[in-house]
Structure formats: structure tokens, C-alpha cells
Amino acid sequence: MDTLKSFSDDCYNCTNYLGLMERINFFQKTSQRIMEKKPLDDLLSEILEASKKLIPSEASTLFLFDRESDSLYFHIATGKSGKKIESEFLQMGRGIAGWVAQNRLGVKIDNCYDDERFDKSYDEKTGFKTKNMMCVPMMIKDDLVGVLQLINRIERDVYTFQDVEFFNALSSECAVAIENARLVDVEVKNEQIKYELATAQNIQKKLLPSKLPEFDDIDIAVDLIPAMEVGGDYYNIFKVTNDLTLFFVCDVSGKSIPAALIAATIYSFAETYFIVNKDKFSLVDFVASLNKFLILSTTPDRFATAWFGLYDHKQRTVESVNAGHTVTYYYSAEANKINEMKAGGLFLGSFEMPYNSETINLQNNDFVFFFTDGISEAMNENEDEFGEERIKKLMIENSSLSPEKFINLVLEDIAIFRNKAPQSDDITCGIIKRIK
């Protein structure tokens, strides 16, 4: 028996590159599963079956730690004896798993019957013969989530220290999976979810312009206020040519890291598209190509709504494409009237389809106001929505304000409307106003 206080360095010095590649591939698949919303039993079954394939073993067992009773219970066991021990409780300190849980240390045992901590009663109850074992705690920082076991190494007499490296890493992945599944069900805020949210916020911030560009003919302002639980709002401004500037805002389905990564995908696509098509840029083709790219690179349940506005500084026009997004408003100063910009198509990332656009002439003091549904659907304590009529009223009554002052006014008005109600979604809004 070897007590494992730290990872062995053997894996990193080994010459078995095929095994290392298998490990990388395994964790890529595991990460994808963690991102999926599914029942906890199904998720853990997939992980344990994968671990038995990666580290060939006769059986695998997962114990969950119950904080209230300070004990372990068989959440799932796979192998010849699995069904016979399902859902049994195990006291802390009892057997190998109990010792691992109590001491927060992993073990590799070459002969279980020679180890005094081994509890033979489970073999006697099930008829299963335990020969050797790896058993590791599942931890998130200092918190115990449960214990993982692999039993009876296949193709070898005992488990190797490279096996230990794989299994320790797996235990960390599984711990995260369990806690994420629990958080979905009971909305428990722990350190792991805080870490994920912080990561998503960092991704979101890095994708946004660090400073808005300045123009002689138009004045612009954009603001994004993330919700406590990071959503998928994202905006950017790209100078396509000296005469063309692209504005866009999108709202990605879902929250946290998956939503932030899709925003990163949109950013990367845009950067690449501009390099390839800078001299022959077509807004409609750009949107259609982005839609196809998201269909290929994301899962069907991940999609984005978006609004794209291409400003032509010579023609003083805005070409607009709305991809299933909240309506964008155009204010005409001469008519003191608000028009809706709806032409486009469905949201991005689900179906291949053609998109169309509409073009408006931007006269002096005209402006375009774009936003996400975090503005129009902001709720107060009575669950009343801020609504689009309030937005239109603010635009009419405050059309003379600069874009920056108008954005500040809108955000202040929403805060007053919400009162003590929490912000439930990202809030993003922006203005493109012609000044000469």
C-alpha cells in the first residue's frame, strides 16, 4: 500500500506518448460531459465507465459524502457487484473508502486482503473478490465531495503510478461535475461556481473593446452591465475599412463559461472573416457565414440572437440585420419619430437560412439605439417588465442628450424601476448618433 500525498511525476517523464494522448482525449470528453445538463446518475455513470476504459478495471465505485450524517453512501457502483451494494451507507473511517474520506488521502493497494483497513464484508455479501484497488478522495479545495474507487486492474497485476495520475485527475473532474449538477438543482453558491463565474467574466471582459473608437461624424456610447450570474451578452465595434464600421451586439443562450466561450467563438470568427474579406465585405454574407460557423462549432442547444449595423461614413447610412434579436430602434430627429429595424432572419447557430437587410439614411441628430433583452425585460419586485414603451418614451423625451448621457439615463431609470429586485440578466445598450 502506498499513501498518495501528491501526484507522482512518473507520467510526465514517461515515454508512453499514446497513453498521454488517451488521457488528453479522455479529459476533453469529460469536460464536454460536465458542460451538459443531465441527471447526476447518468453523468457519473458515463465518467466511471470511461475511467474503466482508460484504466482497465473489473469494477468502479463512487461514494458521495453526506455532510448532514457525516458519512458516505454508494451513489453508484459498476461491475459484477454493483447492484448489490447500491445506496448503502458507509461510516467515515470504515474500510478503505472510509479511511480515504476521513484522511483526505488517496491510496494504491496491491493486495487488499493484506491491508488491515480493508473491509471483507462487502466481498462476502456480493461474492466479488477484491484483489487490488485505487481509492481517491474527490475534493474541491478543502471540501470533500466523495470518494472514487477502481478495483482489480485488468491487463496488469497491480495499478501503476501512471494509473494513479490519471485517477487523481479524474477525481477532480468528477468532483466538479457533481458540484455543478448539485448547483443546478439547489442553487448552492460555493467556491467552485464562484471560480467559474469569475472565469466567464474575465473572458467576457477581454472580448469587449477596451476603449470605444472616436469618429468625426458620429458619436457613440455602449455599456454592458453583467448580471451576478454571467450571461452571454457581448458587443463589439470593428473598423472594416476607412469608410465602413461594423457595430454588433449579441445575446448568447445560457450562462457562465459556455456562453462566454460562444462569445469568444463569435469574436474569433469576426476577426478571421475581416482578414479574408476586408476588401469585399458584405454584411448579409458575414451574418450568414457566422450562422453556418456556429452551427458547425456549437451544440444545437447553444445559439445567439444578434443585431448587426454597418455604418457607411461616406453615404451616411446604416445597413441593419436583425438575427432573432430584440428590436433595434431608429430615431428620426426631423420627424421626431421612432422606427423599428427588424429585417434579418432567425437567431444564429441552429438553422441554415438566408438573411436580408434594410438600410436607413442617418440625418443630423438621428440615432440608432440597440440593446439586449436585459433592458426591456428588466423586472421590478412585482415582476413587471420595464418594457419597450418606456424605452421609446425615453428616446423621444431625451433625444437631445449625448449618447453617453442618454445611456446613463436609461441605466438609472432601470435601476429605479427595479428598486430592490435583483438584476437577473446582463444589460447591454448602445447608441450610434450622427453629429455632422
N, C-alpha and C positions, 0 to 999 in steps of 0.2 A: 504494500500500500504506500502510495506517495501522496502527501498532503500538498495541495497546489495553492501556494500563496501568491503566485504571479504567473503570467504567461511564460511558457518556455520559448527560447529563441530558436529552437530547432527548425521550426517551419520556415523561418526567414533565411536560414542558411542551407536549406535542403536543395537538392538538385532535381527533385521531382516537380518539374515545372507543370506537367499535366495536372498533377494534384492541386497545385496552386491555382491553375486556371479553373478547375472544377469549383474550388472554393469561391472564387470571384463570381462565377456564373451562378452559384447557389445563392449568394447573398444578393445578387441583383434580382433574382426571382423572389427571394424572401421579402425584399424591400417593396416589390410590386404588390405582394400579397398584403403587406401591412397597410398599404395605401387604400386597399379595397375595403369597402364596408360590407361586412358579412358576419354571420353568427360566430361567436368566440369559439365554439366547439369545432366548427368547420375550419376556421383559420388555424387553430392549433393542431388539428389532425393533419393538415397539409404540411405544416412545418415539421412535425415529428416524422411523418413518412419520408419527407425529403432528407431529414437527418439520418435516417436509417439507410437511405440510398447512398448518401455521401460518406457515412461511416458505417459500413455494413454490420448490422447487429440483428440479433434474433428478436429483441423487444425494446420498446422505448416507453417511458412513463413520464407524465407531467403531474406534479403536485402543485396545487395553489395554496398560498398562505392565507389563512383566515385570521385577520387581526383581532376580531372580537373574541374568538375562542383561543387564540394563540396556538393554533395547531395547523397541520397540513391535511389536505384531503386529495384523494386521487381524482383529479379532474378528468384525466383521460389516460388510458394505458393501452398501447398497441402491442400485438404479439399473441402468442398462444394463450396467455393467461389474462389478457386484457379485460374481458367482460366479467371475469370472476372477481376482480378487485375494484371495479369501477365504483366511485363515490364513497369509498371507505375513508375514515378519518385516521390520521396518524399524529400521535403526540410528538411535540418537539423533543428531540433527543433520542427518540426511539428509532432503531435501525439506522442504516446508512443515510437515508434521506433525512431523517430527523436530526442526525448529528450534523449533516451539511447545513441544514436550515438553522440550527442553533448556533453554529460556529461561523456561518457565512463563509465557508471554505469549501473548495471542490476536492474531490478525491478520485484517484485512479487505483482500482483494486484488482490485482492479478488473480487472486484466489479468495473468493468471498467467504468460503467456509473456514478459512484460517483467520478471518478478521473477527474480533470479539464483538464488534458493533453490529455485525450482520444479524438480521432477524430471520431465522429459518422458517418461521410460522407461515409466511406467505408462500414459500415453496411447498410446504406441507399441505396448505389449503388448496393450492391450484394444481399441484403435480408438476410444476415447472421447475427445472433445475438451473439455478443461477450459478454460473461459473466465475465470470469476471464482470467488471462494471466500471462505468464512469458516472459520476454524480456531481452536478454543479449547481450552485445557487443561482437563481435569476434575480439580479439586483438592478435597481435604478438608483444610482448614488448609494446612499446608506440604507435604502428601503428594500426589504425582502418582498419579492413578488411571488416566488415559488421555487420549486426545485425540478431539475430535469435529470433523467437517467437514461443511459443506454446500457443494455445488458447483453452479454455474451457476444463478443467480437466474432464476426464471420471472416474467414479467409486468413485470420491470424490467431495465434494462441492468446494474445493479450492486446489491450489497447496501447497505442504508441503515444508519445508526447506530441506528435503532429496531430493525432486524433484529438488530443486534449485541447490544442489551439483552436481547432475547428469548433469543438463543442462549447468551449468557453465563449467564443464569439457568437455562436448560435444562441446561447442562453441570454446574452444581452439583447439580441434581436427579438427573441421571444418575449422577454420582459417588456420591451417597448410595445410589442403587438398586444399583449394582454392589457397593459395600462391604457393604450389608445382605445381598445374596444370597451373597456370599462368607462372611459371618459365619455364616449358616445352615449352610453346608456345612462349614466348617473351624473354626468357633467361635473366630475371631480376635477378641481384645478390643482395639479401637482407640479412638481418641478420639471417633469418631462414635457408636459404640454406647454409650460412657460418657455422652455427652450425651443420647442418647435415654433411657437408663435414669434419669438424673438428672431429666429432664423428667417421666417417668412417676411417679417417686417424689414429685415435687413435686405433681403432680395428685392422687395418692393421698392425700398428707398434708392437702392443702387441703380434701378432701371429708370427712375424718374430723372428728368433734366435737373442738373444741379443749379442751373440758372436759366431763366427764360430768355430767349433771344430778343433783341430790340430791333424795331423797324421804324422807318421814317414815315410810312404811310398808314400803318395800323398800330393800335395799342392793344396789348393782350394781357390777360391775367388768368391764372389757373391755380386752383388749390385742391389738395386731396387731404382729407382727414380720415385716417384709418380707424375702424371700429376696434374695440378691445380685442375681439377675435378677428384676426386679419381676414378680410375678404379678398376679392380679386380685382378691385378697381386698379386701373392703370391708364396713364395718358402719356403722350409724348408729342414733340414737335420736331419735324425733320425738314431741313432745308434741302429740297430735292435739286433745284437749280437756283441760279440767281433770281429767277422770276417766279419760281414755284415753291410754296411752303406747305407741307402736309401737317395737319393737325388731326389727332385722333384720340378717342377715349374709349375704353372697353371695360366691361364688367364680366369677369370670368366666373363660371359657376363654381360653387364650393368655397371652402375657406382654407386658411393656413398654407402649408407648403405646396400641396397640389395646385392650388390656384396661383400661387406666386410663380411656380415653375412654368405654368402655361403662359403667364405674362412674360416670363423670360424667353419662352419659345417665340412669342409674337415679336418681341424686340429683336431677337436674333434673325428671324426671317426678314423683317423690315430692313435691317442693316445689309443683309446679303442681296435682297431684291434691288435696293438702290444702287449697289455696286454694278450689278449686271444690267440694269435697265435705266440707268440715270438719264441717258440721252433720249430715251423713247418711253418716258413714264406715262402710264395710263392708270388712272385711279380705279376704274372698273376692273381692269385686268389684275391690278395689285390686290384688290379685295377678293376676287375670285381665286387667285393663286394662294393667298393666305388661307382661305377656306379649305382648299384641297390639302394644303400642307398640314393644317390642324386635324383634318380627318385622318390622315396617314400617321400622324405622330402622337395622337391622344386617344383615349378610350371613348366609347360612344357617350358615356355619361358626363364627359367633360366638354363644355362648349363655352362660347363667349358671345355676348352681344357687343356691338361696337358702332360708333359713328366716326366717319372719316370726312374731313373737309380739306379740300385742296384750294389754297388761295393763290390766285394769279395776280401778281403785283402790277403787271402791265395792263391787263384787261380789267382789273379790279373786280374780279368775280370770285365766287366760292362755288366749287363743284362739290356736291354733297352725296354721300352714300350712307344709308342707314341700314345696318345689318342686324335687324331684330332688336334694335336698341330703343331706349326711352326716346321720345320725340325730341328733336332739336328745334329751337325757336330762332326765327329771324325777325328782328325788329326794324321796321322802316320808319325813319325819323320824319320824312316828308308826310307820310300818311298817318303817322302815329298809330301804327297797326302792327300786330304780331302775326306772322305766318309760320306754319309748321313745315318742317323739312322731313319728309317721310320716305322718299324714293330710295330704293335699295333692294332688300331681299331678306331672307331668313338669317337667323343667328349663325355664327361661324363654328365649324367643327363637326357637324353632324351629317349634312346632305350636300352633295354637289348640285349647284344650281347657278343660273346666270344672275348677275346683279345689274341694276341700272342706276343712273344718277340723275340729279337735277342741278341746274346752275342758276345762281342768283347774281344780280349786279349789286355790289355794295356801294351805296352812295355815302356822302359825308354824314357822319354821326349815326349811320346804320350799324347794327351789330348782330352777331350770331352768339347765342347763348346755348352751350352744350353742357350736359350733366348726366349723372347716373341716377338710378332709382333710389339711391340713398338720400337724395334731396326730396323727390316727390313723395316717397313712401316713408319719410321720417314720421314717427308716431309720438303722440303725447301719452300721458298716463291713462287716458280714456280709449287708447288705441285708435284715435282719429288720425288720419294721414294729413301731412302738410298739403299735398295735392298740387296739381298743375295750375289751377286757377290762382292760387296765391302767388305762384311764380310769375304768371303773366301780369298780375296786378303790380308786383314789384318792378317788373320791367317797364311798364307804362309810366308808373309814377316816379321812377328814378332813372329815366333814360339819359339824363344829362350827366350822370356821375361817370367818373373814370372807371375803367374795368376793375381796377384794384379796389376802389371804394365800393363798387356795386357788389363784388364778390363778398367783401367783408360784411356788407349789409345783409345779404342773403344768409350767410352763415350765422350772423347774430340773430336774425329773425327765426331761423330754425331752432336755435338754442333756446330762445324764449318760448317758442311753441312747444318744444319737448318738455320744458320745465324739468321735472325730476326723472323723467323717463330716460332709460339708458340709450345710448346710440347703438342701434342694432346692426348697422351696415356701414360700409365705407361711404364717405360722402366726397364726391368729386364734381366740380363745376368750373367752367371757363368761359371767357368772352374773347371774341375777335371783333374789334371795333375800328372802323375806318375813321381816321382823323384828318386826312387830306388827300 
